[in-house]
């Protein structure tokens, strides 16, 4: 992230307004319940589904008000053996996993093509602060790992194995984090991503999804965020 973004997270406690972007209203409702209905320090807004929508809607929110921090929150798929259903993953890095080009020698990220960046690194002190607070104040298992942003959700064993090979440090995949981070960095505002796990990544099986459990984890985490940020 930019030096400006790093400087903005130097204080032990962030006292001004925080923007939380979610993809859908169910996530937003769970977070609002955890924060409390009259908590004026947090503004919740819909990012929509996918990185393009997330970037555009986050940029619009940032253009219309001043925020000290942007958080992308919601449910996500967890990588097997990295995170279980109901767990929470806090991003150390937010990676646009499918931004690049295919080649005979494998996938080439956009950095290798010379056209931009596909990785945002979250300020470590911010990750550590939130991670420690959740572990102290709840029974939720928390993992600090890379969270992948994909425009197409993984639904086959082959795709899962390819992602695991490319990103062995990944704990979850979703569709908005990198887009939210792109808008935040352009505005010079620090950004982080927090996801609760509703399903394990692999062959698509909606019957195995536990969205209610994931939303409950979001609510618990949100109740802790208002005390630590």
C-alpha positions in Angstrom: 0.0 0.0 0.0 1.1 3.6 -0.4 3.1 5.5 2.3 0.1 7.7 2.9 -2.1 4.7 3.7 0.5 3.4 6.1 0.8 6.7 7.9 -3.0 6.9 8.4 -2.8 3.7 10.6 -0.2 4.9 12.9 -2.4 5.6 15.9 -3.4 2.9 18.3 -7.1 3.7 17.9 -8.9 5.1 14.9 -11.3 7.7 16.1 -13.0 9.0 12.9 -15.5 7.4 10.5 -15.1 3.8 9.2 -16.8 2.6 6.0 -17.8 -1.1 5.8 -18.6 -2.4 2.3 -20.6 -5.6 1.9 -21.8 -7.4 -1.2 -25.4 -8.1 -0.1 -27.9 -6.9 2.4 -27.9 -10.1 4.5 -24.2 -9.4 5.4 -25.0 -5.8 6.0 -27.8 -6.7 8.4 -25.7 -9.1 10.4 -22.9 -6.5 10.8 -25.4 -3.7 11.7 -26.8 -5.9 14.4 -23.3 -6.5 15.9 -22.4 -2.8 15.7 -25.6 -1.6 17.2 -28.3 0.3 15.3 -27.2 3.8 16.6 -23.4 3.5 16.1 -22.6 6.6 14.1 -18.9 5.9 13.6 -19.6 3.1 11.1 -21.2 3.6 7.7 -22.4 0.5 5.9 -22.9 0.5 2.1 -23.4 -2.1 -0.6 -20.5 -2.9 -2.9 -22.5 -5.2 -5.1 -21.1 -8.5 -6.4 -17.8 -8.7 -8.2 -14.6 -6.5 -8.2 -15.8 -4.0 -10.7 -19.0 -3.2 -8.9 -17.2 -3.1 -5.6 -14.6 -0.7 -6.9 -17.2 1.7 -8.4 -19.5 1.7 -5.4 -16.6 2.1 -2.9 -15.2 5.0 -4.9 -18.6 6.7 -4.9 -18.8 6.4 -1.1 -15.3 7.7 -0.6 -15.9 10.7 -2.9 -18.9 11.8 -0.9 -17.5 11.6 2.7 -14.2 11.4 4.6 -13.4 8.0 6.1 -10.3 6.9 8.1 -10.6 3.2 7.2 -12.5 1.0 4.7 -13.4 -2.6 5.6 -14.7 -5.1 3.1 -16.7 -7.6 5.1 -18.9 -10.6 4.2 -19.1 -14.3 3.9 -16.7 -16.4 1.8 -15.5 -19.8 0.7 -12.7 -21.2 2.8 -9.8 -23.3 1.5 -9.9 -26.8 2.9 -7.4 -27.3 5.8 -6.9 -23.5 6.0 -10.3 -22.4 7.4 -13.5 -24.2 8.6 -17.1 -23.1 8.3 -17.9 -20.4 10.8 -14.2 -19.4 11.1 -13.1 -15.9 10.3 -10.2 -15.0 7.9 -8.5 -11.6 8.1 -6.6 -10.7 5.0 -2.9 -10.2 5.2 -3.0 -9.6 1.4 -5.9 -9.0 -1.0 -5.1 -10.7 -4.3 -6.9 -10.4 -7.7 -6.2 -14.1 -8.4 -7.6 -14.1 -12.0 -6.1 -10.7 -13.2 -3.5 -11.6 -15.7 -3.0 -14.0 -18.6 -2.9 -17.7 -19.3 0.2 -19.1 -21.0 1.7 -22.5 -21.9 3.8 -22.2 -18.7 0.9 -21.4 -16.4 -0.9 -18.3 -15.2 0.9 -15.0 -15.4 -0.2 -12.3 -13.0 -0.6 -8.8 -14.3 2.7 -7.7 -12.8 4.6 -10.0 -15.1 2.8 -8.4 -18.1 3.8 -4.9 -16.9 0.3 -3.5 -16.7 -0.4 -3.0 -13.0 -0.7 -4.8 -9.7 -2.8 -7.7 -8.4 -1.8 -7.6 -4.7 -2.7 -5.2 -1.9 -0.9 -5.7 1.4 -2.8 -4.8 4.5 -1.0 -2.8 7.3 0.2 -5.5 9.7 -0.5 -3.5 12.9 -4.2 -3.2 11.8 -4.4 -7.0 11.2 -2.8 -7.8 14.5 -5.0 -5.5 16.5 -8.3 -6.9 15.1 -7.0 -10.5 15.2 -6.0 -10.2 18.9 -9.3 -8.6 19.9 -11.4 -11.4 18.2 -9.4 -14.1 19.8 -9.6 -12.6 23.2 -13.3 -11.7 23.1 -14.9 -14.6 21.3 -14.7 -18.4 20.7 -14.4 -17.9 16.9 -11.3 -19.4 15.2 -9.4 -16.6 13.4 -6.9 -17.0 10.6 -4.7 -14.3 9.1 -4.1 -15.3 5.5 -4.3 -14.1 1.9 -7.9 -13.6 0.7 -8.3 -14.1 -3.1 -10.7 -12.0 -5.2 -12.2 -13.9 -8.2 -14.7 -12.8 -10.8 -15.7 -16.5 -11.1 -16.3 -18.5 -7.9 -14.4 -21.8 -7.8 -16.6 -24.8 -8.4 -14.4 -27.7 -9.4 -11.6 -29.8 -7.8 -9.3 -28.9 -10.7 -9.8 -25.1 -10.1 -9.3 -25.6 -6.4 -6.0 -27.4 -6.9 -4.7 -24.8 -9.3 -5.4 -22.0 -6.8 -3.9 -23.9 -4.0 -0.7 -24.4 -6.0 -0.5 -20.8 -6.9 -1.5 -19.4 -3.5 -0.6 -21.9 -0.8 -1.0 -19.1 1.8 -4.6 -18.4 0.9 -7.4 -18.9 3.4 -10.5 -17.8 1.6 -11.9 -16.6 -1.7 -14.5 -13.9 -2.4 -15.4 -11.5 -5.2 -15.0 -7.9 -3.9 -11.9 -7.4 -1.7 -9.5 -6.3 -4.4 -12.0 -3.9 -5.9 -12.7 -2.3 -2.6 -8.9 -2.0 -1.9 -8.4 -0.4 -5.4 -10.8 2.4 -4.6 -9.4 2.9 -1.1 -5.9 3.2 -2.3 -6.8 5.7 -4.9 -8.3 7.9 -2.2 -5.4 7.3 0.2 -7.5 5.4 2.8 -6.3 2.2 4.5 -8.3 -0.9 3.7 -8.7 -4.4 5.2 -10.9 -7.4 4.4 -12.6 -9.6 7.0 -14.5 -12.8 5.9 -16.5 -15.4 7.7 -16.6 -18.9 6.1 -19.9 -20.2 4.9 -18.6 -23.1 2.7 -15.5 -24.9 1.7 -14.1 -24.3 -1.7 -14.3 -27.1 -4.3 -17.1 -28.8 -6.2 -20.2 -26.5 -5.9 -22.6 -27.9 -3.4 -25.2 -25.4 -2.1 -26.6 -28.0 0.3 -23.4 -27.9 2.3 -23.4 -24.1 2.7 -24.0 -22.8 6.2 -24.8 -19.2 5.6 -26.5 -18.6 8.9 -23.5 -19.7 10.8 -21.2 -17.4 8.8 -23.6 -14.5 9.3 -23.6 -15.1 13.0 -19.8 -15.0 13.0 -20.0 -11.7 11.2 -22.3 -10.3 13.9 -19.9 -11.4 16.7 -16.9 -9.9 14.9 -18.7 -6.6 14.3 -19.5 -6.3 18.0 -15.8 -6.5 18.7 -14.7 -4.1 16.0 -16.6 -1.2 17.5 -14.5 -1.7 20.6 -11.1 -2.0 19.0 -11.2 0.4 16.1 
